């Protein structure tokens, strides 16, 4: 049973990114620019955005956060996106999801310049992923693939179950695993006999958003378990059932604990597993930095 230390891997990657940014700055006197747009008061989203902003600044990225409250109009958001699209100092734009429910998410996203779409939200960029004809991939799926590669896990012929079909994680990651010759079953809320599928899988990736939904009896001994879930729990009974001991201690001090979608007891059966927190989460941030650097190099190379 090997714990995949996302925090450690992310720190190593970020060190390399920071070194490359310093080298480019010394040669070209330019820095990559990242802007994150956040709308509303979602506490999890605000935590993620704060972490992204702090990391970007640490690595030398010109980072800014555009914050809007729930009362902002669709026109104001679109005008801000259009201005960022035109700003030659902004090379990467991320619209933090989810947006408040009264917004049409796709209509907002479609205003992004595809060349600055750092998390590959747009259909044209998702299509390039399926064709394996792109230099950047969505941040969370890219983080998963980076960790698997870091541990030299051969995906060729592996039987994989992707639990969750969001356009942010599940669908692109299923395509990326397929591009590496895994045999992938994409599951969702309407899937029948999920337990049968996961019990036969060599690799299970969970991105459902429900604590402990992948239970110990649902995985076979020796499976690789990748937990993309980030569930904030404030109910003591749930924290004690689903969270690891360190998060249980956090609950006693701060009133909440964080857990994933895979029950912590299932990890005892795994050959490799990602903890929550400290697994996929840090890699998502690291890959955002990597994608920002890649888009920056593409744009300065093209003279944009």
Secondary structure, DSSP 8 states (H G I E B T S, - for coil): -EEE-HHHHHHHHHHHHHHHHHHHHHHHS---EEEEEEES--HHHHHHHHHHHHHHHHHT-EEEEEEE-TT--HHHHHHHHHHHHH-TT--EEEE-S---TTS-HHHHHTTS-GGGBTT--SHHHHHHHHHT--S---HHHHHHHHHHHHTT---TT-EEEEE---TTTHHHHHHHHHHTT-EEEEE-TT-S-HHHHHHT-SEEEE-SSSTT-B-GGGS-TT-EEEE---EEE--HHHHHHHS-HHHHHHHHHHS-EEE-SB-GGGGGG-SEEE-SSSSHHHHHHHHHHHHHHHHHHHHHHHT-
